[in-house]
Amino acid sequence: MHEIGIVRQLVRTVTEFAKQNGVGEICEVVVDCGELSLVIPEYVEELYPVAAKDSILENVKLTVNIVPGLAECDDCDEIFNVIEHKGYCPNCGSFNKTVLSGEKFTIREILVPE
């Protein structure tokens, strides 16, 4: 379960950002989790409260957005969901593709009270 390392790094990154920018309070952290990133969103959500304990993020809401794993077929230019179609183009059956989205796990927003 590599998610524990990812969540710990998430907490470190946001905490360091808050310190560097004089942010004393955070109300929500929003992350994007790509379908092709090999990160399991449910694990991130379960591990977050443990990793955030005793930090500025304790009791801060975490929102995980799922980013679809989309690709463009290199043979017919069809855009399709890689997971849904098991890596093959639903139009021509080719496995040749260029991934367009869904490979990354990123911090999208750090929301602070107004």
Secondary structure, DSSP 8 states (H G I E B T S, - for coil): -THHHHHHHHHHHHHHHHHHTT-----EEEEEEETTS---HHHHHHHHHHHHTTSTTTT-EEEEEEE--EEEETTT--EEETTTTTTS-TTT----EEEEE---EEEEEEE---
